[in-house]
Amino acid sequence: MFSREFATDPYPAYAWLRKHAPVHRTELPSGVEAWLVTRYADARQALADPRLSKNPAHHDEPAHARGRTGIPGERKAELMTHLLNIDPPDHTRLRRLVSTAFTPRRVAEFAPRVRELADGLVDRFAGGGSADLIHEFAFPLPIYAICDLLGVPREDQDDFRDWAGMMIRHGGGPRGGVARSVKKMRGYLADLIHRKRAALPAGPVPGEDLISGLIRASDHGEHLTENEAAAMAFILLFAGFETTVNLIGNGTYALLTHPGQRGLLQSSLAAGDHAPLETGVEELLRYDGPVELATWRFATRPLSLGGQDIAAGDPVLVVLAAADRDPERFADPDTLDLTRRDNQHLGYGHGIHYCLGAPLARLEGRTALDTLFTRLPDLELAADPEELRWRGGLIMRGLRTLPVSFTPVARTGDNTPPTRER
């Protein structure tokens, strides 16, 4: 497990584990030992089990594994107090403070900006006849979108793109690069919070950005500390872009390698029918979703899961990619079916830690696929699938590159590109 071959196609190994060792203890590349949960029923139970804490303080970690169960650099940068690392009641309080930014109404109001960003990015490469859809489209789209939502000034957003690029490379960048990028992002967010607090109007204004909302909450009785505000902004950025990069990249790749399903989508979009796009994004989340394993959980006391006894302090990783291909829950789970209706996948989790930004990610995914397959109707893969490389990592699943070719097309008009050309 966790070899390059495994990263390319982990699903046969996951099928074996579901059948023979559905809750399996293994040593990860970091040296940490953890339980992998691969069946849908067990996964759903684990994701909602209050005995499995998100707080790393509950990890009975040996010295050689200390600090290896989170985002590199987040401890030193004092960014630990975010939604992925805490339990109720703090989790309940912090989640309530940011939930208003991701309501269906707020996301719907943001839709024109996402469309503008998608068209602007396609305009940059549409006349050339080829592109790397990861670096030129799937990666910048959610970065600029979440920066707009947070309230990062346009002139600073390319710095965020650079830092995020280092973080998404995992082991592919210079040694210590992820931790340095986290530190730089922490410093910038602290400064931005100070600047926004100094300029904050007395009362809320329509369309107020999320960082201003967090500051207002901390200044009006919600007891949000500066570290909490910075950590919250950080994790919304971090969790809010890589999942969507992978949703767009994995989803586009799946469609390019399943011509029947791609044809169904394109013909329906041409006819003004968006139903297969709506159900299709859910199916792409299930079939080859952006999050391979849910983030870390730690047993607060002994428990039994899938017939295995788990000791207090043991790490538990729910394998969403395995659970969402479980034949006990999904008919023909290895078949991509954009019209699948009974699709209660776990792609964005389950329980109180269900992904807060899922509505925004879905909007970005739908908009991206609609834009690509409408504006570039003859889009095709420009590399042998066996030549493509998947990013090594534990939690996320995504392509390093996605080279494509197409008939060059004209720009749509005077779309404002996100920031400077790169």
C-alpha positions in Angstrom: 0.0 0.0 0.0 0.9 3.7 -0.6 3.3 2.9 -3.4 3.1 4.8 -6.7 1.2 1.9 -8.3 -1.2 1.9 -5.4 -1.8 5.7 -5.8 -2.6 5.2 -9.5 -5.4 2.7 -8.7 -6.0 1.9 -5.0 -9.4 0.3 -5.6 -8.4 -3.3 -6.0 -6.5 -3.2 -2.7 -9.5 -1.5 -1.0 -11.8 -4.3 -2.4 -9.5 -6.9 -0.9 -9.5 -5.1 2.5 -13.3 -4.8 2.5 -13.6 -8.5 2.0 -10.7 -9.8 4.2 -9.8 -7.1 6.7 -12.4 -4.4 6.8 -10.8 -2.8 9.9 -7.1 -3.2 9.4 -4.1 -1.9 11.4 -1.2 -0.8 9.2 2.0 1.3 9.4 1.7 4.4 7.3 4.7 5.9 5.4 5.1 8.4 8.2 5.8 5.6 10.7 2.4 6.1 12.4 0.3 3.0 13.0 -3.4 3.5 12.4 -6.6 1.5 11.8 -8.0 1.7 8.2 -11.9 1.4 8.0 -13.0 0.3 4.6 -16.6 -0.9 4.7 -19.5 1.6 4.2 -21.4 0.7 7.3 -18.4 0.7 9.6 -17.2 4.0 8.0 -20.5 5.7 8.5 -20.5 4.6 12.1 -16.9 5.7 12.7 -17.5 9.2 11.2 -20.3 9.9 13.7 -18.9 8.0 16.8 -18.3 10.5 19.6 -15.7 8.1 21.1 -13.5 9.0 18.1 -12.1 12.4 18.8 -10.6 14.9 16.3 -8.3 16.3 18.9 -4.7 15.1 18.4 -4.2 15.4 22.2 -5.9 12.0 22.4 -3.3 10.3 20.3 -1.2 7.9 22.3 1.7 8.7 20.0 5.2 7.1 20.2 8.2 9.5 20.1 9.1 8.5 16.5 5.6 9.5 15.3 5.2 12.8 17.2 3.6 15.5 15.2 3.0 13.4 12.1 -0.7 13.3 12.2 -1.7 16.7 10.9 -0.9 19.4 8.4 2.9 19.9 8.4 3.8 23.1 10.3 0.4 23.8 11.8 1.6 23.2 15.4 4.5 25.6 15.2 2.4 28.2 13.4 -0.2 28.0 16.2 -2.9 26.9 13.7 -4.2 23.9 15.6 -7.5 25.3 16.9 -9.6 24.7 13.7 -12.6 22.6 12.9 -10.5 19.5 11.9 -8.8 19.3 15.2 -11.5 20.0 17.9 -14.6 18.4 19.4 -17.8 19.8 20.9 -18.4 22.2 22.5 -15.6 24.2 20.9 -16.4 22.6 17.5 -20.0 23.5 17.8 -19.2 27.2 18.6 -16.7 27.7 15.9 -18.7 25.9 13.2 -21.7 28.1 14.0 -19.6 31.2 13.5 -18.7 30.3 9.9 -21.7 28.3 8.8 -23.5 31.4 7.5 -20.9 31.8 4.8 -21.9 28.5 3.2 -25.7 28.6 3.3 -27.4 27.7 0.0 -28.4 31.4 -0.4 -24.9 32.7 0.2 -23.4 30.1 -2.2 -26.1 30.9 -4.9 -25.2 34.6 -4.6 -21.5 33.7 -5.2 -22.3 31.7 -8.4 -21.8 34.5 -10.9 -18.3 35.1 -9.5 -17.4 31.4 -9.9 -18.7 31.5 -13.4 -16.7 34.6 -14.2 -13.5 33.0 -12.7 -14.1 29.8 -14.7 -14.6 31.6 -18.0 -11.6 33.9 -17.3 -9.3 30.9 -16.7 -10.5 29.1 -19.9 -10.0 32.3 -21.9 -6.3 32.2 -21.0 -5.7 28.9 -22.8 -8.7 28.5 -25.1 -6.9 29.9 -28.1 -3.9 27.6 -27.8 -5.5 24.2 -28.4 -3.8 22.5 -25.4 -3.5 22.9 -21.6 -2.7 21.3 -18.3 -6.1 21.4 -16.7 -4.7 21.0 -13.2 -2.3 23.9 -13.2 -4.3 26.2 -15.5 -7.8 25.5 -14.4 -8.6 23.1 -11.6 -6.0 24.6 -9.2 -6.5 28.4 -9.6 -10.3 28.3 -9.7 -11.0 27.3 -6.1 -8.0 29.3 -4.8 -9.3 32.6 -6.2 -12.9 31.7 -5.2 -12.1 31.0 -1.6 -9.8 34.0 -1.4 -12.7 36.2 -2.6 -15.0 34.6 0.0 -12.5 35.2 2.8 -11.8 38.7 1.7 -8.1 38.4 0.6 -7.4 41.5 -1.6 -7.0 40.7 -5.3 -3.4 42.0 -5.3 -2.4 39.4 -2.6 -4.2 36.4 -4.1 -1.2 35.1 -6.2 0.8 34.9 -3.0 -1.9 32.6 -1.7 -1.7 30.6 -4.9 2.1 30.2 -4.5 1.7 29.0 -0.8 -1.1 26.7 -1.7 0.9 25.3 -4.6 3.7 24.3 -2.2 1.2 22.7 0.2 -0.5 20.7 -2.5 2.8 19.2 -3.7 3.1 17.2 -0.5 6.5 15.4 -0.9 7.1 16.9 -4.4 8.6 20.2 -3.3 11.7 21.3 -1.4 12.3 19.8 2.0 10.3 21.8 4.6 8.5 23.7 1.9 5.0 22.9 3.3 5.8 24.0 6.8 7.4 27.3 5.5 4.3 28.0 3.4 2.0 27.4 6.4 4.2 29.8 8.4 4.0 32.5 5.7 0.2 32.0 5.4 -0.1 32.3 9.2 1.8 35.5 9.2 -0.2 37.0 6.4 -3.5 36.1 8.0 -2.5 37.6 11.3 -1.6 40.9 9.5 -4.8 40.8 7.4 -7.0 40.3 10.5 -5.3 43.3 12.2 -5.9 45.4 9.1 -9.5 44.4 8.7 -10.2 44.9 12.4 -8.9 48.5 12.1 -11.1 49.2 9.1 -14.2 47.3 10.2 -17.5 49.3 10.0 -19.6 49.6 13.1 -22.3 47.2 11.8 -22.4 44.3 9.3 -22.6 45.3 5.6 -24.3 43.3 2.8 -21.8 40.7 1.3 -19.3 41.1 4.1 -16.3 38.8 3.7 -15.8 35.9 6.0 -12.7 37.2 7.8 -14.5 40.4 8.7 -17.4 38.2 10.0 -15.0 36.2 12.1 -13.5 39.4 13.5 -16.9 40.8 14.2 -17.8 37.7 16.1 -14.6 37.9 18.2 -15.4 41.5 19.0 -19.0 41.0 20.0 -19.2 38.4 22.7 -18.5 35.1 20.8 -15.0 34.8 22.4 -13.2 34.0 19.2 -9.4 34.5 19.9 -7.0 35.8 17.3 -5.4 32.4 17.0 -8.9 30.8 16.5 -9.7 33.4 13.8 -6.4 32.8 12.0 -6.7 29.0 12.3 -10.3 29.2 11.0 -9.3 31.3 8.0 -6.4 29.0 7.3 -8.3 25.7 7.4 -11.1 27.2 5.3 -8.5 28.1 2.7 -6.6 24.8 3.0 -9.6 22.5 3.1 -11.6 24.7 0.7 -9.2 24.5 -2.3 -7.5 21.1 -2.5 -10.7 19.1 -2.3 -12.2 21.1 -5.2 -8.9 20.9 -7.2 -9.3 17.1 -7.0 -13.0 17.1 -7.7 -12.5 19.1 -10.9 -9.4 17.1 -11.9 -10.6 13.6 -11.0 -14.0 14.3 -12.4 -12.8 15.6 -15.7 -10.4 12.7 -16.1 -13.2 10.2 -15.3 -15.4 11.8 -18.0 -12.6 11.8 -20.6 -12.0 8.1 -20.0 -15.7 7.2 -20.0 -16.9 8.5 -23.4 -20.5 7.2 -23.0 -21.0 9.2 -19.8 -19.2 12.2 -21.2 -21.5 12.1 -24.2 -24.6 11.9 -22.0 -23.4 15.0 -20.1 -22.6 17.1 -23.1 -25.8 16.2 -24.9 -27.9 17.1 -21.9 -26.1 20.4 -21.4 -26.6 21.3 -25.0 -30.3 20.6 -24.6 -30.4 22.8 -21.5 -30.9 19.9 -19.2 -28.7 20.2 -16.1 -30.1 17.1 -14.2 -27.2 14.8 -15.3 -24.8 17.5 -14.2 -26.4 17.7 -10.7 -26.4 13.9 -10.2 -23.2 13.6 -12.1 -21.1 15.6 -9.6 -22.4 13.4 -6.8 -21.5 10.3 -8.8 -18.0 11.7 -9.5 -17.6 12.4 -5.7 -18.5 8.7 -5.1 -16.6 7.1 -8.0 -13.2 8.8 -7.5 -13.6 11.5 -5.0 -11.2 14.2 -3.9 -10.7 12.9 -0.3 -9.4 9.4 -0.2 -9.2 9.1 3.6 -11.1 11.2 6.1 -8.9 13.3 8.4 -7.5 11.8 11.6 -9.6 10.5 14.5 -8.3 9.1 17.9 -10.1 6.7 20.2 -10.8 8.4 23.6 -11.5 5.0 25.1 -11.5 1.3 24.1 -14.1 0.5 21.5 -15.1 -2.2 18.9 -15.4 -1.4 15.3 -16.1 -3.9 12.5 -15.2 -6.7 14.9 -11.9 -5.3 15.9 -10.9 -4.0 19.3 -9.4 -0.5 19.2 -7.4 0.7 22.1 -7.7 4.2 23.7 -5.3 6.5 21.9 -5.2 4.6 18.7 -5.5 6.6 15.4 -8.4 5.7 13.1 -8.6 6.6 9.4 -11.9 6.1 7.5 -11.2 5.2 3.9 -13.9 7.1 2.1 -12.7 5.8 -1.3 -13.2 2.2 -0.2 -16.5 2.8 1.5 -17.9 4.5 -1.5 -17.2 1.5 -3.7 -18.7 -1.0 -1.2 -21.0 -3.4 -3.1 -23.1 -3.9 0.0 -24.2 -0.3 -0.3 -23.9 0.6 -4.0 -25.1 -1.4 -7.0 -22.3 -1.9 -9.5 -20.0 0.3 -7.5 -17.1 0.2 -10.0 -19.3 1.6 -12.7 -19.5 5.3 -13.4 -23.2 6.2 -13.8 -24.0 10.0 -13.9 -27.7 9.2 -13.5 -27.3 7.3 -10.2 -30.0 8.3 -7.8 -29.5 6.3 -4.6 -26.1 7.9 -3.9 -25.6 8.7 -0.2 -21.8 8.7 -0.7 -19.4 9.7 2.0 -17.3 11.9 -0.2 -17.7 14.9 2.1 -17.9 12.9 5.3 -20.8 12.3 7.7 -21.9 13.5 11.1 -20.9 16.7 12.9 -17.7 17.0 10.9 -19.5 16.9 7.5 -17.6 19.2 5.2 -18.8 22.8 5.9 -17.8 24.0 2.4 -19.5 21.2 0.5 -22.1 23.5 -1.1 -19.4 25.8 -2.5 -17.3 22.8 -3.7 -20.4 21.4 -5.5 -21.1 24.8 -7.1 -17.4 25.0 -8.3 -17.5 21.5 -9.5 -20.7 21.9 -11.5 -19.5 25.2 -12.9 -16.1 23.9 -13.9 -17.5 20.8 -15.7 -20.2 22.9 -17.4 -17.7 25.5 -18.6 -15.1 22.9 -19.9 -17.4 20.6 -21.7 -19.5 23.4 -23.2 -16.8 25.7 -24.3 -14.3 22.9 -25.3 -16.7 20.3 -26.8 -14.0 18.1 -28.3 -11.8 18.1 -25.2 -9.6 15.0 -25.1 -6.9 13.5 -23.0 -3.4 14.3 -24.4 -1.5 11.6 -22.6 -1.7 7.9 -22.0 -3.6 7.3 -18.8 -0.7 5.1 -17.6 1.6 8.1 -17.9 -0.4 10.2 -15.5 0.9 10.6 -12.0 -1.2 10.9 -8.8 0.0 13.1 -5.9 1.4 11.1 -3.1 -0.3 11.8 0.2 -2.5 10.3 2.8 -5.7 12.2 2.9 -6.3 13.7 -0.6 -6.5 11.9 -4.0 -5.7 13.9 -7.1 -3.7 14.1 -10.3 -0.4 16.0 -10.6 -1.2 17.0 -14.2 -4.0 16.6 -16.7 -2.8 17.4 -20.2 -5.6 17.9 -22.7 -6.0 19.0 -26.3 -8.9 20.6 -28.1 -9.8 22.8 -31.1 -8.8 26.4 -30.3 -11.7 28.7 -29.6 -12.2 32.4 -29.1 -12.5 34.2 -25.8 -16.0 34.7 -24.4 -15.5 38.4 -23.9 -13.9 40.8 -21.5 -13.7 38.4 -18.5 -11.5 39.8 -15.8 -8.7 37.3 -15.1 -8.2 36.6 -11.4 -4.9 38.5 -11.1 -1.6 38.7 -13.0 -0.8 36.2 -15.7 1.5 33.3 -14.6 
